[in-house]
Amino acid sequence: MAEETKGPSRIKLPAAMAKDLRNQEVSVVRARKDIQTLKKLGLQTQELEDKLDWAEEARKTLLKEFT
């Protein structure tokens, strides 16, 4: 059975993609504020929050593992 190797990934994101992922943090913060506004208006936001949480985790993971 093949062993998993721990260590730096051999795959690296292109610099432009890594930069775009870092810049998306501003969009995530803005989206969270927008969701809070929708929530104050009485709208159901759980699905939006779940998707945003997933997207933020994916963004962080890509940056951590591939830069």
mmCIF file of the N, C-alpha and C atoms, coordinates in Angstrom:
data_MODEL
# 
_entry.id   MODEL 
# 
loop_
_atom_site.group_PDB 
_atom_site.id 
_atom_site.type_symbol 
_atom_site.label_atom_id 
_atom_site.label_alt_id 
_atom_site.label_comp_id 
_atom_site.label_asym_id 
_atom_site.label_entity_id 
_atom_site.label_seq_id 
_atom_site.pdbx_PDB_ins_code 
_atom_site.Cartn_x 
_atom_site.Cartn_y 
_atom_site.Cartn_z 
_atom_site.occupancy 
_atom_site.B_iso_or_equiv 
_atom_site.pdbx_formal_charge 
_atom_site.auth_seq_id 
_atom_site.auth_comp_id 
_atom_site.auth_asym_id 
_atom_site.auth_atom_id 
_atom_site.pdbx_PDB_model_num 
ATOM 1   N N  . MET A 1 1  ? 0.845   -1.173 0.000   1.00 0.00 ? 1  MET A N  1 
ATOM 2   C CA . MET A 1 1  ? 0.000   0.000  0.000   1.00 0.00 ? 1  MET A CA 1 
ATOM 3   C C  . MET A 1 1  ? 0.892   1.238  0.000   1.00 0.00 ? 1  MET A C  1 
ATOM 4   N N  . ALA A 1 2  ? 0.551   2.228  -0.801  1.00 0.00 ? 2  ALA A N  1 
ATOM 5   C CA . ALA A 1 2  ? 1.356   3.451  -0.903  1.00 0.00 ? 2  ALA A CA 1 
ATOM 6   C C  . ALA A 1 2  ? 1.227   4.277  0.367   1.00 0.00 ? 2  ALA A C  1 
ATOM 7   N N  . GLU A 1 3  ? 2.347   4.834  0.762   1.00 0.00 ? 3  GLU A N  1 
ATOM 8   C CA . GLU A 1 3  ? 2.339   5.698  1.941   1.00 0.00 ? 3  GLU A CA 1 
ATOM 9   C C  . GLU A 1 3  ? 2.093   7.135  1.527   1.00 0.00 ? 3  GLU A C  1 
ATOM 10  N N  . GLU A 1 4  ? 1.372   7.846  2.389   1.00 0.00 ? 4  GLU A N  1 
ATOM 11  C CA . GLU A 1 4  ? 1.186   9.273  2.161   1.00 0.00 ? 4  GLU A CA 1 
ATOM 12  C C  . GLU A 1 4  ? 2.444   9.981  2.598   1.00 0.00 ? 4  GLU A C  1 
ATOM 13  N N  . THR A 1 5  ? 2.896   10.894 1.777   1.00 0.00 ? 5  THR A N  1 
ATOM 14  C CA . THR A 1 5  ? 4.070   11.659 2.162   1.00 0.00 ? 5  THR A CA 1 
ATOM 15  C C  . THR A 1 5  ? 3.639   13.018 2.658   1.00 0.00 ? 5  THR A C  1 
ATOM 16  N N  . LYS A 1 6  ? 4.227   13.418 3.741   1.00 0.00 ? 6  LYS A N  1 
ATOM 17  C CA . LYS A 1 6  ? 3.960   14.742 4.290   1.00 0.00 ? 6  LYS A CA 1 
ATOM 18  C C  . LYS A 1 6  ? 5.104   15.643 3.878   1.00 0.00 ? 6  LYS A C  1 
ATOM 19  N N  . GLY A 1 7  ? 4.786   16.848 3.575   1.00 0.00 ? 7  GLY A N  1 
ATOM 20  C CA . GLY A 1 7  ? 5.807   17.793 3.179   1.00 0.00 ? 7  GLY A CA 1 
ATOM 21  C C  . GLY A 1 7  ? 5.242   18.780 2.193   1.00 0.00 ? 7  GLY A C  1 
ATOM 22  N N  . PRO A 1 8  ? 6.095   19.624 1.681   1.00 0.00 ? 8  PRO A N  1 
ATOM 23  C CA . PRO A 1 8  ? 5.605   20.646 0.761   1.00 0.00 ? 8  PRO A CA 1 
ATOM 24  C C  . PRO A 1 8  ? 5.051   20.034 -0.521  1.00 0.00 ? 8  PRO A C  1 
ATOM 25  N N  . SER A 1 9  ? 3.983   20.621 -0.999  1.00 0.00 ? 9  SER A N  1 
ATOM 26  C CA . SER A 1 9  ? 3.373   20.156 -2.238  1.00 0.00 ? 9  SER A CA 1 
ATOM 27  C C  . SER A 1 9  ? 4.273   20.495 -3.417  1.00 0.00 ? 9  SER A C  1 
ATOM 28  N N  . ARG A 1 10 ? 4.288   19.612 -4.398  1.00 0.00 ? 10 ARG A N  1 
ATOM 29  C CA . ARG A 1 10 ? 5.049   19.886 -5.619  1.00 0.00 ? 10 ARG A CA 1 
ATOM 30  C C  . ARG A 1 10 ? 4.245   20.762 -6.573  1.00 0.00 ? 10 ARG A C  1 
ATOM 31  N N  . ILE A 1 11 ? 2.976   20.910 -6.296  1.00 0.00 ? 11 ILE A N  1 
ATOM 32  C CA . ILE A 1 11 ? 2.116   21.751 -7.126  1.00 0.00 ? 11 ILE A CA 1 
ATOM 33  C C  . ILE A 1 11 ? 2.070   23.140 -6.505  1.00 0.00 ? 11 ILE A C  1 
ATOM 34  N N  . LYS A 1 12 ? 2.319   24.143 -7.308  1.00 0.00 ? 12 LYS A N  1 
ATOM 35  C CA . LYS A 1 12 ? 2.270   25.528 -6.836  1.00 0.00 ? 12 LYS A CA 1 
ATOM 36  C C  . LYS A 1 12 ? 1.271   26.307 -7.681  1.00 0.00 ? 12 LYS A C  1 
ATOM 37  N N  . LEU A 1 13 ? 0.485   27.140 -7.016  1.00 0.00 ? 13 LEU A N  1 
ATOM 38  C CA . LEU A 1 13 ? -0.432  28.014 -7.742  1.00 0.00 ? 13 LEU A CA 1 
ATOM 39  C C  . LEU A 1 13 ? 0.357   29.070 -8.499  1.00 0.00 ? 13 LEU A C  1 
ATOM 40  N N  . PRO A 1 14 ? -0.095  29.426 -9.682  1.00 0.00 ? 14 PRO A N  1 
ATOM 41  C CA . PRO A 1 14 ? 0.542   30.555 -10.369 1.00 0.00 ? 14 PRO A CA 1 
ATOM 42  C C  . PRO A 1 14 ? 0.418   31.809 -9.501  1.00 0.00 ? 14 PRO A C  1 
ATOM 43  N N  . ALA A 1 15 ? 1.395   32.692 -9.605  1.00 0.00 ? 15 ALA A N  1 
ATOM 44  C CA . ALA A 1 15 ? 1.427   33.891 -8.763  1.00 0.00 ? 15 ALA A CA 1 
ATOM 45  C C  . ALA A 1 15 ? 0.148   34.717 -8.890  1.00 0.00 ? 15 ALA A C  1 
ATOM 46  N N  . ALA A 1 16 ? -0.363  34.853 -10.096 1.00 0.00 ? 16 ALA A N  1 
ATOM 47  C CA . ALA A 1 16 ? -1.580  35.645 -10.299 1.00 0.00 ? 16 ALA A CA 1 
ATOM 48  C C  . ALA A 1 16 ? -2.778  35.018 -9.587  1.00 0.00 ? 16 ALA A C  1 
ATOM 49  N N  . MET A 1 17 ? -2.869  33.688 -9.616  1.00 0.00 ? 17 MET A N  1 
ATOM 50  C CA . MET A 1 17 ? -3.974  33.009 -8.954  1.00 0.00 ? 17 MET A CA 1 
ATOM 51  C C  . MET A 1 17 ? -3.865  33.152 -7.441  1.00 0.00 ? 17 MET A C  1 
ATOM 52  N N  . ALA A 1 18 ? -2.664  33.009 -6.907  1.00 0.00 ? 18 ALA A N  1 
ATOM 53  C CA . ALA A 1 18 ? -2.463  33.179 -5.471  1.00 0.00 ? 18 ALA A CA 1 
ATOM 54  C C  . ALA A 1 18 ? -2.831  34.601 -5.053  1.00 0.00 ? 18 ALA A C  1 
ATOM 55  N N  . LYS A 1 19 ? -2.444  35.575 -5.852  1.00 0.00 ? 19 LYS A N  1 
ATOM 56  C CA . LYS A 1 19 ? -2.773  36.971 -5.554  1.00 0.00 ? 19 LYS A CA 1 
ATOM 57  C C  . LYS A 1 19 ? -4.288  37.173 -5.554  1.00 0.00 ? 19 LYS A C  1 
ATOM 58  N N  . ASP A 1 20 ? -4.964  36.608 -6.553  1.00 0.00 ? 20 ASP A N  1 
ATOM 59  C CA . ASP A 1 20 ? -6.422  36.725 -6.626  1.00 0.00 ? 20 ASP A CA 1 
ATOM 60  C C  . ASP A 1 20 ? -7.091  36.094 -5.405  1.00 0.00 ? 20 ASP A C  1 
ATOM 61  N N  . LEU A 1 21 ? -6.604  34.940 -4.983  1.00 0.00 ? 21 LEU A N  1 
ATOM 62  C CA . LEU A 1 21 ? -7.172  34.283 -3.808  1.00 0.00 ? 21 LEU A CA 1 
ATOM 63  C C  . LEU A 1 21 ? -6.977  35.128 -2.555  1.00 0.00 ? 21 LEU A C  1 
ATOM 64  N N  . ARG A 1 22 ? -5.813  35.742 -2.423  1.00 0.00 ? 22 ARG A N  1 
ATOM 65  C CA . ARG A 1 22 ? -5.577  36.613 -1.264  1.00 0.00 ? 22 ARG A CA 1 
ATOM 66  C C  . ARG A 1 22 ? -6.505  37.828 -1.301  1.00 0.00 ? 22 ARG A C  1 
ATOM 67  N N  . ASN A 1 23 ? -6.694  38.388 -2.483  1.00 0.00 ? 23 ASN A N  1 
ATOM 68  C CA . ASN A 1 23 ? -7.549  39.565 -2.625  1.00 0.00 ? 23 ASN A CA 1 
ATOM 69  C C  . ASN A 1 23 ? -9.023  39.257 -2.381  1.00 0.00 ? 23 ASN A C  1 
ATOM 70  N N  . GLN A 1 24 ? -9.418  38.010 -2.525  1.00 0.00 ? 24 GLN A N  1 
ATOM 71  C CA . GLN A 1 24 ? -10.815 37.636 -2.315  1.00 0.00 ? 24 GLN A CA 1 
ATOM 72  C C  . GLN A 1 24 ? -11.238 37.755 -0.861  1.00 0.00 ? 24 GLN A C  1 
ATOM 73  N N  . GLU A 1 25 ? -10.290 37.881 0.042   1.00 0.00 ? 25 GLU A N  1 
ATOM 74  C CA . GLU A 1 25 ? -10.642 38.035 1.454   1.00 0.00 ? 25 GLU A CA 1 
ATOM 75  C C  . GLU A 1 25 ? -11.516 39.272 1.654   1.00 0.00 ? 25 GLU A C  1 
ATOM 76  N N  . VAL A 1 26 ? -11.230 40.340 0.925   1.00 0.00 ? 26 VAL A N  1 
ATOM 77  C CA . VAL A 1 26 ? -12.035 41.561 1.006   1.00 0.00 ? 26 VAL A CA 1 
ATOM 78  C C  . VAL A 1 26 ? -13.470 41.268 0.581   1.00 0.00 ? 26 VAL A C  1 
ATOM 79  N N  . SER A 1 27 ? -13.638 40.481 -0.460  1.00 0.00 ? 27 SER A N  1 
ATOM 80  C CA . SER A 1 27 ? -14.975 40.131 -0.938  1.00 0.00 ? 27 SER A CA 1 
ATOM 81  C C  . SER A 1 27 ? -15.726 39.290 0.085   1.00 0.00 ? 27 SER A C  1 
ATOM 82  N N  . VAL A 1 28 ? -15.022 38.421 0.772   1.00 0.00 ? 28 VAL A N  1 
ATOM 83  C CA . VAL A 1 28 ? -15.652 37.579 1.790   1.00 0.00 ? 28 VAL A CA 1 
ATOM 84  C C  . VAL A 1 28 ? -16.160 38.446 2.938   1.00 0.00 ? 28 VAL A C  1 
ATOM 85  N N  . VAL A 1 29 ? -15.352 39.398 3.374   1.00 0.00 ? 29 VAL A N  1 
ATOM 86  C CA . VAL A 1 29 ? -15.761 40.298 4.458   1.00 0.00 ? 29 VAL A CA 1 
ATOM 87  C C  . VAL A 1 29 ? -17.002 41.085 4.029   1.00 0.00 ? 29 VAL A C  1 
ATOM 88  N N  . ARG A 1 30 ? -16.989 41.590 2.807   1.00 0.00 ? 30 ARG A N  1 
ATOM 89  C CA . ARG A 1 30 ? -18.134 42.348 2.287   1.00 0.00 ? 30 ARG A CA 1 
ATOM 90  C C  . ARG A 1 30 ? -19.379 41.457 2.217   1.00 0.00 ? 30 ARG A C  1 
ATOM 91  N N  . ALA A 1 31 ? -19.208 40.229 1.777   1.00 0.00 ? 31 ALA A N  1 
ATOM 92  C CA . ALA A 1 31 ? -20.338 39.301 1.676   1.00 0.00 ? 31 ALA A CA 1 
ATOM 93  C C  . ALA A 1 31 ? -20.920 39.001 3.050   1.00 0.00 ? 31 ALA A C  1 
ATOM 94  N N  . ARG A 1 32 ? -20.059 38.855 4.055   1.00 0.00 ? 32 ARG A N  1 
ATOM 95  C CA . ARG A 1 32 ? -20.568 38.604 5.414   1.00 0.00 ? 32 ARG A CA 1 
ATOM 96  C C  . ARG A 1 32 ? -21.405 39.786 5.908   1.00 0.00 ? 32 ARG A C  1 
ATOM 97  N N  . LYS A 1 33 ? -20.975 41.005 5.610   1.00 0.00 ? 33 LYS A N  1 
ATOM 98  C CA . LYS A 1 33 ? -21.754 42.194 5.992   1.00 0.00 ? 33 LYS A CA 1 
ATOM 99  C C  . LYS A 1 33 ? -23.087 42.210 5.257   1.00 0.00 ? 33 LYS A C  1 
ATOM 100 N N  . ASP A 1 34 ? -23.073 41.861 3.981   1.00 0.00 ? 34 ASP A N  1 
ATOM 101 C CA . ASP A 1 34 ? -24.309 41.819 3.201   1.00 0.00 ? 34 ASP A CA 1 
ATOM 102 C C  . ASP A 1 34 ? -25.272 40.775 3.759   1.00 0.00 ? 34 ASP A C  1 
ATOM 103 N N  . ILE A 1 35 ? -24.748 39.637 4.159   1.00 0.00 ? 35 ILE A N  1 
ATOM 104 C CA . ILE A 1 35 ? -25.591 38.585 4.737   1.00 0.00 ? 35 ILE A CA 1 
ATOM 105 C C  . ILE A 1 35 ? -26.223 39.073 6.033   1.00 0.00 ? 35 ILE A C  1 
ATOM 106 N N  . GLN A 1 36 ? -25.461 39.798 6.842   1.00 0.00 ? 36 GLN A N  1 
ATOM 107 C CA . GLN A 1 36 ? -26.021 40.336 8.087   1.00 0.00 ? 36 GLN A CA 1 
ATOM 108 C C  . GLN A 1 36 ? -27.166 41.309 7.791   1.00 0.00 ? 36 GLN A C  1 
ATOM 109 N N  . THR A 1 37 ? -27.026 42.096 6.747   1.00 0.00 ? 37 THR A N  1 
ATOM 110 C CA . THR A 1 37 ? -28.096 43.013 6.348   1.00 0.00 ? 37 THR A CA 1 
ATOM 111 C C  . THR A 1 37 ? -29.342 42.233 5.939   1.00 0.00 ? 37 THR A C  1 
ATOM 112 N N  . LEU A 1 38 ? -29.159 41.187 5.146   1.00 0.00 ? 38 LEU A N  1 
ATOM 113 C CA . LEU A 1 38 ? -30.293 40.354 4.740   1.00 0.00 ? 38 LEU A CA 1 
ATOM 114 C C  . LEU A 1 38 ? -30.961 39.717 5.952   1.00 0.00 ? 38 LEU A C  1 
ATOM 115 N N  . LYS A 1 39 ? -30.152 39.283 6.900   1.00 0.00 ? 39 LYS A N  1 
ATOM 116 C CA . LYS A 1 39 ? -30.671 38.661 8.120   1.00 0.00 ? 39 LYS A CA 1 
ATOM 117 C C  . LYS A 1 39 ? -31.525 39.664 8.901   1.00 0.00 ? 39 LYS A C  1 
ATOM 118 N N  . LYS A 1 40 ? -31.059 40.913 8.996   1.00 0.00 ? 40 LYS A N  1 
ATOM 119 C CA . LYS A 1 40 ? -31.821 41.962 9.695   1.00 0.00 ? 40 LYS A CA 1 
ATOM 120 C C  . LYS A 1 40 ? -33.162 42.220 9.021   1.00 0.00 ? 40 LYS A C  1 
ATOM 121 N N  . LEU A 1 41 ? -33.218 42.018 7.721   1.00 0.00 ? 41 LEU A N  1 
ATOM 122 C CA . LEU A 1 41 ? -34.464 42.202 6.979   1.00 0.00 ? 41 LEU A CA 1 
ATOM 123 C C  . LEU A 1 41 ? -35.397 40.997 7.099   1.00 0.00 ? 41 LEU A C  1 
ATOM 124 N N  . GLY A 1 42 ? -34.953 39.977 7.814   1.00 0.00 ? 42 GLY A N  1 
ATOM 125 C CA . GLY A 1 42 ? -35.797 38.819 8.063   1.00 0.00 ? 42 GLY A CA 1 
ATOM 126 C C  . GLY A 1 42 ? -35.660 37.693 7.060   1.00 0.00 ? 42 GLY A C  1 
ATOM 127 N N  . LEU A 1 43 ? -34.683 37.767 6.189   1.00 0.00 ? 43 LEU A N  1 
ATOM 128 C CA . LEU A 1 43 ? -34.498 36.713 5.196   1.00 0.00 ? 43 LEU A CA 1 
ATOM 129 C C  . LEU A 1 43 ? -33.713 35.543 5.780   1.00 0.00 ? 43 LEU A C  1 
ATOM 130 N N  . GLN A 1 44 ? -33.973 34.367 5.247   1.00 0.00 ? 44 GLN A N  1 
ATOM 131 C CA . GLN A 1 44 ? -33.229 33.178 5.641   1.00 0.00 ? 44 GLN A CA 1 
ATOM 132 C C  . GLN A 1 44 ? -31.860 33.219 4.968   1.00 0.00 ? 44 GLN A C  1 
ATOM 133 N N  . THR A 1 45 ? -30.809 33.121 5.749   1.00 0.00 ? 45 THR A N  1 
ATOM 134 C CA . THR A 1 45 ? -29.459 33.263 5.196   1.00 0.00 ? 45 THR A CA 1 
ATOM 135 C C  . THR A 1 45 ? -28.567 32.053 5.457   1.00 0.00 ? 45 THR A C  1 
ATOM 136 N N  . GLN A 1 46 ? -29.102 31.023 6.068   1.00 0.00 ? 46 GLN A N  1 
ATOM 137 C CA . GLN A 1 46 ? -28.257 29.895 6.457   1.00 0.00 ? 46 GLN A CA 1 
ATOM 138 C C  . GLN A 1 46 ? -27.542 29.262 5.268   1.00 0.00 ? 46 GLN A C  1 
ATOM 139 N N  . GLU A 1 47 ? -28.249 29.083 4.166   1.00 0.00 ? 47 GLU A N  1 
ATOM 140 C CA . GLU A 1 47 ? -27.623 28.468 2.990   1.00 0.00 ? 47 GLU A CA 1 
ATOM 141 C C  . GLU A 1 47 ? -26.496 29.353 2.447   1.00 0.00 ? 47 GLU A C  1 
ATOM 142 N N  . LEU A 1 48 ? -26.738 30.660 2.405   1.00 0.00 ? 48 LEU A N  1 
ATOM 143 C CA . LEU A 1 48 ? -25.692 31.590 1.960   1.00 0.00 ? 48 LEU A CA 1 
ATOM 144 C C  . LEU A 1 48 ? -24.485 31.539 2.892   1.00 0.00 ? 48 LEU A C  1 
ATOM 145 N N  . GLU A 1 49 ? -24.750 31.523 4.196   1.00 0.00 ? 49 GLU A N  1 
ATOM 146 C CA . GLU A 1 49 ? -23.658 31.463 5.172   1.00 0.00 ? 49 GLU A CA 1 
ATOM 147 C C  . GLU A 1 49 ? -22.854 30.177 5.021   1.00 0.00 ? 49 GLU A C  1 
ATOM 148 N N  . ASP A 1 50 ? -23.545 29.065 4.835   1.00 0.00 ? 50 ASP A N  1 
ATOM 149 C CA . ASP A 1 50 ? -22.859 27.781 4.667   1.00 0.00 ? 50 ASP A CA 1 
ATOM 150 C C  . ASP A 1 50 ? -21.967 27.785 3.423   1.00 0.00 ? 50 ASP A C  1 
ATOM 151 N N  . LYS A 1 51 ? -22.484 28.315 2.330   1.00 0.00 ? 51 LYS A N  1 
ATOM 152 C CA . LYS A 1 51 ? -21.698 28.365 1.092   1.00 0.00 ? 51 LYS A CA 1 
ATOM 153 C C  . LYS A 1 51 ? -20.504 29.301 1.233   1.00 0.00 ? 51 LYS A C  1 
ATOM 154 N N  . LEU A 1 52 ? -20.697 30.422 1.907   1.00 0.00 ? 52 LEU A N  1 
ATOM 155 C CA . LEU A 1 52 ? -19.597 31.356 2.117   1.00 0.00 ? 52 LEU A CA 1 
ATOM 156 C C  . LEU A 1 52 ? -18.542 30.743 3.034   1.00 0.00 ? 52 LEU A C  1 
ATOM 157 N N  . ASP A 1 53 ? -18.975 30.033 4.070   1.00 0.00 ? 53 ASP A N  1 
ATOM 158 C CA . ASP A 1 53 ? -18.022 29.349 4.954   1.00 0.00 ? 53 ASP A CA 1 
ATOM 159 C C  . ASP A 1 53 ? -17.195 28.336 4.170   1.00 0.00 ? 53 ASP A C  1 
ATOM 160 N N  . TRP A 1 54 ? -17.871 27.558 3.305   1.00 0.00 ? 54 TRP A N  1 
ATOM 161 C CA . TRP A 1 54 ? -17.159 26.569 2.493   1.00 0.00 ? 54 TRP A CA 1 
ATOM 162 C C  . TRP A 1 54 ? -16.156 27.251 1.570   1.00 0.00 ? 54 TRP A C  1 
ATOM 163 N N  . ALA A 1 55 ? -16.585 28.323 0.909   1.00 0.00 ? 55 ALA A N  1 
ATOM 164 C CA . ALA A 1 55 ? -15.706 29.029 -0.028  1.00 0.00 ? 55 ALA A CA 1 
ATOM 165 C C  . ALA A 1 55 ? -14.492 29.608 0.690   1.00 0.00 ? 55 ALA A C  1 
ATOM 166 N N  . GLU A 1 56 ? -14.701 30.157 1.872   1.00 0.00 ? 56 GLU A N  1 
ATOM 167 C CA . GLU A 1 56 ? -13.589 30.731 2.634   1.00 0.00 ? 56 GLU A CA 1 
ATOM 168 C C  . GLU A 1 56 ? -12.614 29.635 3.066   1.00 0.00 ? 56 GLU A C  1 
ATOM 169 N N  . GLU A 1 57 ? -13.140 28.500 3.488   1.00 0.00 ? 57 GLU A N  1 
ATOM 170 C CA . GLU A 1 57 ? -12.269 27.391 3.885   1.00 0.00 ? 57 GLU A CA 1 
ATOM 171 C C  . GLU A 1 57 ? -11.483 26.864 2.683   1.00 0.00 ? 57 GLU A C  1 
ATOM 172 N N  . ALA A 1 58 ? -12.146 26.759 1.533   1.00 0.00 ? 58 ALA A N  1 
ATOM 173 C CA . ALA A 1 58 ? -11.458 26.313 0.314   1.00 0.00 ? 58 ALA A CA 1 
ATOM 174 C C  . ALA A 1 58 ? -10.353 27.293 -0.065  1.00 0.00 ? 58 ALA A C  1 
ATOM 175 N N  . ARG A 1 59 ? -10.635 28.586 0.008   1.00 0.00 ? 59 ARG A N  1 
ATOM 176 C CA . ARG A 1 59 ? -9.640  29.614 -0.315  1.00 0.00 ? 59 ARG A CA 1 
ATOM 177 C C  . ARG A 1 59 ? -8.427  29.502 0.602   1.00 0.00 ? 59 ARG A C  1 
ATOM 178 N N  . LYS A 1 60 ? -8.681  29.382 1.897   1.00 0.00 ? 60 LYS A N  1 
ATOM 179 C CA . LYS A 1 60 ? -7.582  29.272 2.866   1.00 0.00 ? 60 LYS A CA 1 
ATOM 180 C C  . LYS A 1 60 ? -6.764  28.000 2.633   1.00 0.00 ? 60 LYS A C  1 
ATOM 181 N N  . THR A 1 61 ? -7.439  26.902 2.340   1.00 0.00 ? 61 THR A N  1 
ATOM 182 C CA . THR A 1 61 ? -6.747  25.634 2.108   1.00 0.00 ? 61 THR A CA 1 
ATOM 183 C C  . THR A 1 61 ? -5.866  25.713 0.867   1.00 0.00 ? 61 THR A C  1 
ATOM 184 N N  . LEU A 1 62 ? -6.393  26.271 -0.210  1.00 0.00 ? 62 LEU A N  1 
ATOM 185 C CA . LEU A 1 62 ? -5.594  26.410 -1.432  1.00 0.00 ? 62 LEU A CA 1 
ATOM 186 C C  . LEU A 1 62 ? -4.347  27.249 -1.183  1.00 0.00 ? 62 LEU A C  1 
ATOM 187 N N  . LEU A 1 63 ? -4.515  28.352 -0.475  1.00 0.00 ? 63 LEU A N  1 
ATOM 188 C CA . LEU A 1 63 ? -3.356  29.206 -0.186  1.00 0.00 ? 63 LEU A CA 1 
ATOM 189 C C  . LEU A 1 63 ? -2.343  28.493 0.707   1.00 0.00 ? 63 LEU A C  1 
ATOM 190 N N  . LYS A 1 64 ? -2.848  27.779 1.697   1.00 0.00 ? 64 LYS A N  1 
ATOM 191 C CA . LYS A 1 64 ? -1.955  27.094 2.639   1.00 0.00 ? 64 LYS A CA 1 
ATOM 192 C C  . LYS A 1 64 ? -1.191  25.957 1.960   1.00 0.00 ? 64 LYS A C  1 
ATOM 193 N N  . GLU A 1 65 ? -1.883  25.180 1.170   1.00 0.00 ? 65 GLU A N  1 
ATOM 194 C CA . GLU A 1 65 ? -1.286  23.974 0.611   1.00 0.00 ? 65 GLU A CA 1 
ATOM 195 C C  . GLU A 1 65 ? -0.485  24.197 -0.669  1.00 0.00 ? 65 GLU A C  1 
ATOM 196 N N  . PHE A 1 66 ? -0.833  25.233 -1.425  1.00 0.00 ? 66 PHE A N  1 
ATOM 197 C CA . PHE A 1 66 ? -0.241  25.363 -2.753  1.00 0.00 ? 66 PHE A CA 1 
ATOM 198 C C  . PHE A 1 66 ? 0.478   26.683 -3.015  1.00 0.00 ? 66 PHE A C  1 
ATOM 199 N N  . THR A 1 67 ? 0.870   27.384 -1.964  1.00 0.00 ? 67 THR A N  1 
ATOM 200 C CA . THR A 1 67 ? 1.688   28.591 -2.164  1.00 0.00 ? 67 THR A CA 1 
ATOM 201 C C  . THR A 1 67 ? 2.943   28.498 -1.325  1.00 0.00 ? 67 THR A C  1 
# 
